[in-house]
Amino acid sequence: MPENPHAELLDTALSAAHDAGDVALSHFRKNGLHVETKHDGSPVTIADRETEKSLRRVITDRFPEHTILGEEYAAQNNERLATDDDAKPQWIIDPIDGTASFIRGVPLFGTLIGVVVRGAPVVGVMHFPALGETVYAASGAGAWYRSGDAPPIPARASFTARLADATICTTSDDYFRQTKSRGVWSTVRDACASTRGWSDSYAFLLLATGRIDAVVEPPMLHPWDAAAAIPVIQEAGGVWTSWDGACSLGRRSVAASNAPIHAELLDRIRAAHTPTA
């Protein structure tokens, strides 16, 4: 990819993601994997924790002055999301996005790394070690996709022009039920051509590479779910916002799509969604 001011950050993120992916794979589909339940009800395993430790080690060795916000150790380390006023870059990491898939032996889990500067995600890497697929981007340098040992190729969002012709993904209908927003998913589902449930962050890779047209998720995402995907989708020519049209790591809902259908997608969501206080 072309040189740009974030090239060093991206190189480190790619290296860290592949090392961490190897750690995750060392536990994947192994008998006896112990699963715990976190305070928010989500599952966690030793694979999540060891993979995050690997990420932190690589990042800290290369950029000891930067801050890190990670899913598994954020509370323990008193980590917080950086603001626009924070001068130091922040690495936002999710060691295994899709732990529910991981523990069931489904290969649609990924290691996510985003780098945020002054509140803006500028680097994103999404690596899916069990599939051998990686999509990555740095602001101003485009998005890139690599499968196995093949050379990287540009990642491009689709050009589907109408919501009625679009294929849209979400992780699970269950999440809309839990957030009392099933009406939103019903409206989106009825307005598009087809829906699929390809899991978690893998849907964002599919969006960035033009294989689907949009991803809609209810207000349940954390910064580590979004920080890597935002620059990838934007650099691939797509659009990432929350349901209210903002692009911020502080928002927890997602309406991400190719550019042509985004306004129509938001209109449908807003018509069906009643924000709560």
C-alpha positions as CSV (number, residue, x, y, z in Angstrom):
1,M,0.0,0.0,0.0
2,P,1.2,3.6,-0.5
3,E,3.2,5.2,2.2
4,N,1.3,7.5,4.5
5,P,1.7,9.1,8.0
6,H,0.2,6.0,9.7
7,A,2.3,3.3,7.9
8,E,4.3,2.5,11.0
9,L,1.2,2.1,13.1
10,L,-0.3,-0.2,10.4
11,D,2.8,-2.3,10.1
12,T,2.8,-2.9,13.8
13,A,-0.9,-3.7,13.9
14,L,-0.6,-6.2,11.1
15,S,2.3,-8.0,12.8
16,A,0.5,-8.0,16.2
17,A,-2.7,-9.3,14.6
18,H,-1.0,-12.2,12.9
19,D,1.0,-13.2,16.1
20,A,-2.2,-13.0,18.1
21,G,-4.1,-15.0,15.5
22,D,-1.6,-17.8,16.0
23,V,-2.2,-17.8,19.7
24,A,-6.0,-18.0,19.2
25,L,-5.6,-20.9,16.7
26,S,-3.5,-22.8,19.3
27,H,-6.7,-23.1,21.3
28,F,-9.3,-23.4,18.5
29,R,-11.3,-26.7,18.4
30,K,-9.3,-28.1,21.3
31,N,-11.0,-30.4,23.7
32,G,-11.4,-29.2,27.3
33,L,-11.5,-25.4,26.6
34,H,-13.0,-23.9,29.7
35,V,-15.6,-21.2,29.2
36,E,-16.4,-18.6,31.8
37,T,-19.2,-16.0,31.8
38,K,-18.3,-12.3,32.3
39,H,-20.4,-9.9,34.3
40,D,-22.2,-8.7,31.1
41,G,-23.2,-12.3,30.3
42,S,-20.7,-12.8,27.4
43,P,-18.4,-15.8,27.3
44,V,-14.6,-15.7,27.8
45,T,-11.9,-18.3,27.6
46,I,-8.1,-18.6,28.2
47,A,-7.8,-18.1,24.5
48,D,-9.2,-14.6,24.7
49,R,-6.9,-13.6,27.5
50,E,-3.7,-15.1,26.1
51,T,-4.5,-13.6,22.7
52,E,-4.9,-10.1,24.2
53,K,-1.7,-10.5,26.2
54,S,0.1,-11.2,22.9
55,L,-1.4,-8.1,21.3
56,R,-0.4,-5.9,24.3
57,R,3.1,-7.2,24.3
58,V,3.8,-6.4,20.7
59,I,2.1,-3.0,20.9
60,T,3.9,-2.0,24.1
61,D,7.3,-3.2,22.9
62,R,7.0,-1.0,19.8
63,F,5.1,2.0,21.2
64,P,5.5,2.1,25.0
65,E,4.2,5.7,25.2
66,H,0.8,4.8,23.6
67,T,-2.3,3.8,25.5
68,I,-4.3,0.6,25.1
69,L,-7.9,-0.2,25.6
70,G,-8.7,-3.9,25.4
71,E,-11.8,-6.0,25.9
72,E,-10.5,-8.4,28.5
73,Y,-8.3,-6.2,30.7
74,A,-9.9,-2.7,30.4
75,A,-11.6,-2.8,33.8
76,Q,-8.6,-4.5,35.5
77,N,-6.2,-1.8,34.2
78,N,-8.6,1.1,34.7
79,E,-8.5,1.8,30.9
80,R,-10.8,4.3,29.3
81,L,-11.7,5.5,25.8
82,A,-9.4,8.3,24.8
83,T,-11.0,11.7,23.9
84,D,-10.3,14.3,21.3
85,D,-8.1,16.0,23.8
86,D,-5.8,13.0,24.3
87,A,-2.5,13.6,22.4
88,K,-1.2,10.0,22.6
89,P,-2.5,7.5,20.1
90,Q,-4.7,4.8,21.6
91,W,-4.8,1.1,20.5
92,I,-8.2,-0.4,20.8
93,I,-8.1,-4.2,20.7
94,D,-10.5,-7.1,20.7
95,P,-8.4,-10.4,20.9
96,I,-11.2,-12.7,19.7
97,D,-14.3,-11.0,18.3
98,G,-16.8,-13.7,18.0
99,T,-16.0,-15.8,21.1
100,A,-19.4,-17.5,20.8
101,S,-18.3,-18.7,17.3
102,F,-14.8,-19.7,18.6
103,I,-16.0,-21.9,21.4
104,R,-18.4,-23.8,19.0
105,G,-15.6,-24.4,16.5
106,V,-17.0,-21.9,13.9
107,P,-14.1,-20.2,12.1
108,L,-15.8,-16.8,11.8
109,F,-13.9,-15.1,14.6
110,G,-11.4,-12.4,14.3
111,T,-8.7,-10.4,16.0
112,L,-9.4,-6.7,15.8
113,I,-7.0,-3.8,16.2
114,G,-7.9,-0.1,15.8
115,V,-5.6,2.9,16.4
116,V,-7.3,6.2,17.4
117,V,-5.6,9.6,17.1
118,R,-7.4,12.6,18.7
119,G,-10.6,10.6,18.8
120,A,-10.6,9.5,15.2
121,P,-9.9,5.9,14.1
122,V,-7.0,6.1,11.6
123,V,-5.8,2.5,11.3
124,G,-7.8,-0.7,11.3
125,V,-6.8,-4.4,11.0
126,M,-9.3,-7.3,11.0
127,H,-7.6,-10.7,10.9
128,F,-9.5,-14.0,10.7
129,P,-6.9,-16.6,11.4
130,A,-9.0,-19.7,10.9
131,L,-10.0,-18.4,7.4
132,G,-6.7,-16.9,6.5
133,E,-8.3,-13.6,5.6
134,T,-7.3,-10.1,6.6
135,V,-8.6,-6.7,5.7
136,Y,-6.9,-3.6,6.7
137,A,-6.6,0.2,6.2
138,A,-4.9,3.4,7.1
139,S,-6.7,6.7,6.6
140,G,-5.8,8.2,3.2
141,A,-4.2,4.9,1.9
142,G,-7.2,2.9,0.9
143,A,-8.4,-0.5,2.2
144,W,-6.7,-3.8,1.4
145,Y,-7.7,-7.4,1.5
146,R,-5.4,-10.4,1.7
147,S,-6.3,-14.1,1.5
148,G,-3.6,-16.6,2.6
149,D,-0.3,-15.9,1.0
150,A,-1.8,-14.1,-2.0
151,P,-0.7,-10.5,-2.6
152,P,-3.1,-7.9,-1.1
153,I,-5.7,-6.4,-3.4
154,P,-7.8,-3.3,-2.9
155,A,-10.9,-3.7,-0.8
156,R,-14.0,-2.0,-2.3
157,A,-17.5,-1.7,-1.1
158,S,-20.3,-2.7,-3.4
159,F,-22.2,-0.4,-5.8
160,T,-25.7,-1.7,-5.2
161,A,-27.8,1.3,-5.7
162,R,-31.1,0.4,-4.0
163,L,-32.0,-0.9,-0.6
164,A,-34.5,-3.2,-2.3
165,D,-31.6,-5.0,-4.0
166,A,-29.3,-5.2,-1.0
167,T,-28.0,-8.1,1.1
168,I,-27.7,-7.0,4.7
169,C,-26.1,-8.8,7.7
170,T,-26.5,-8.7,11.4
171,T,-25.0,-10.9,14.0
172,S,-28.1,-12.2,15.7
173,D,-31.8,-11.4,15.9
174,D,-31.4,-12.2,19.6
175,Y,-29.6,-8.9,20.1
176,F,-32.5,-6.9,18.8
177,R,-34.7,-8.7,21.2
178,Q,-32.4,-7.9,24.1
179,T,-32.4,-4.2,23.2
180,K,-36.1,-4.0,22.5
181,S,-35.4,-2.9,19.0
182,R,-36.8,-5.9,16.9
183,G,-38.9,-3.4,15.0
184,V,-35.8,-2.0,13.5
185,W,-34.6,-5.3,12.2
186,S,-38.0,-6.2,10.9
187,T,-38.2,-3.0,9.0
188,V,-34.7,-3.4,7.5
189,R,-35.3,-7.0,6.7
190,D,-38.6,-6.3,4.8
191,A,-37.0,-3.4,2.9
192,C,-34.0,-5.3,1.4
193,A,-33.5,-8.2,-0.9
194,S,-32.0,-10.7,1.6
195,T,-30.5,-10.9,5.0
196,R,-27.8,-13.1,6.5
197,G,-26.4,-13.8,9.9
198,W,-22.6,-14.1,9.2
199,S,-21.1,-13.6,12.5
200,D,-19.8,-10.5,14.3
201,S,-16.9,-8.7,12.6
202,Y,-16.7,-11.0,9.7
203,A,-19.7,-9.2,8.3
204,F,-17.7,-6.0,8.2
205,L,-15.0,-7.8,6.1
206,L,-17.7,-8.9,3.7
207,L,-19.0,-5.3,3.5
208,A,-15.6,-3.9,2.9
209,T,-14.9,-6.4,0.1
210,G,-18.2,-5.8,-1.7
211,R,-19.7,-9.2,-0.9
212,I,-22.6,-7.8,1.1
213,D,-24.1,-4.3,1.0
214,A,-24.8,-3.4,4.7
215,V,-24.4,-4.4,8.3
216,V,-27.0,-3.3,11.0
217,E,-26.4,-3.9,14.6
218,P,-28.4,-2.8,17.7
219,P,-27.0,-0.6,20.5
220,M,-24.7,-3.2,22.0
221,L,-21.3,-2.6,20.5
222,H,-18.3,-1.5,22.5
223,P,-15.3,0.6,21.1
224,W,-13.3,-2.5,20.5
225,D,-16.0,-3.9,18.3
226,A,-15.9,-0.8,16.0
227,A,-12.5,0.8,16.1
228,A,-10.8,-1.5,13.6
229,A,-13.8,-1.6,11.2
230,I,-14.5,2.1,10.9
231,P,-11.3,3.1,8.9
232,V,-11.5,-0.1,6.9
233,I,-15.1,0.5,5.7
234,Q,-14.5,4.2,5.1
235,E,-11.4,3.6,3.1
236,A,-13.2,0.9,1.1
237,G,-15.7,3.5,0.0
238,G,-18.4,2.6,2.5
239,V,-20.1,4.6,5.3
240,W,-20.2,3.9,9.0
241,T,-22.7,5.6,11.3
242,S,-24.8,4.9,14.3
243,W,-28.6,4.8,13.9
244,D,-28.7,8.6,14.5
245,G,-26.2,9.2,11.7
246,A,-23.2,10.0,13.8
247,C,-19.8,8.4,13.4
248,S,-18.3,8.0,16.9
249,L,-16.8,5.3,19.0
250,G,-19.2,6.4,21.8
251,R,-22.2,5.3,19.8
252,R,-23.3,1.6,20.3
253,S,-25.6,1.0,17.3
254,V,-24.3,0.5,13.8
255,A,-25.7,1.2,10.3
256,A,-22.7,0.5,8.0
257,S,-23.2,0.2,4.3
258,N,-22.0,1.0,0.8
259,A,-22.4,4.7,-0.1
260,P,-25.4,4.5,-2.4
261,I,-27.9,2.9,0.0
262,H,-26.8,4.5,3.2
263,A,-29.3,7.4,3.3
264,E,-32.2,5.1,2.5
265,L,-31.0,2.6,5.2
266,L,-30.9,5.4,7.8
267,D,-34.3,6.6,6.9
268,R,-35.8,3.1,7.4
269,I,-34.0,2.7,10.7
270,R,-35.1,6.1,12.0
271,A,-38.7,5.5,11.1
272,A,-38.7,2.3,13.1
273,H,-36.6,3.3,16.1
274,T,-37.8,5.3,19.1
275,P,-34.7,6.5,21.0
276,T,-34.9,5.9,24.8
277,A,-33.7,8.5,27.3
